[in-house]
Amino acid sequence: QVQLVGSGGGTVQAGASLRLSCTAPGRPFSNYVMGWFRPAPGTVREDVACITWSGNSTYYLESVKGRFTISRDVVKNTALLQMNRLKPEDTAVYYCALDLDLVLTSGTTPQDFAAWGQGTQVTVSS
């Protein structure tokens, strides 16, 4: 079973930056989709950003486009979420997730991911 170790997060003022990291310890995978999710009204979690192993496909929640950037290090099984120009509405617990068999599409949902990290708190004050 894949385990995920997350780090980063914290409390910052609006306009500041934070970086989240998520790593699956062990041998490098040859395929995956990794991403971050956060709770949202009306749903359990919303997809904030996702990236494929190749890096050729990414997904961003509309409200974070232009502010957040997801990247990955395939050797380290690590994904990074650089969050710039943070807003108070970005405040949430962010969960990283990974699936080894998933094909990233516009219809990808949290239920498609098999492995989840423990969650990390991001708090943005106004």
Order of alpha helices (4+ residues) and beta strands (2+ residues): beta-beta-beta-beta-beta-beta-beta-beta-beta-beta-beta
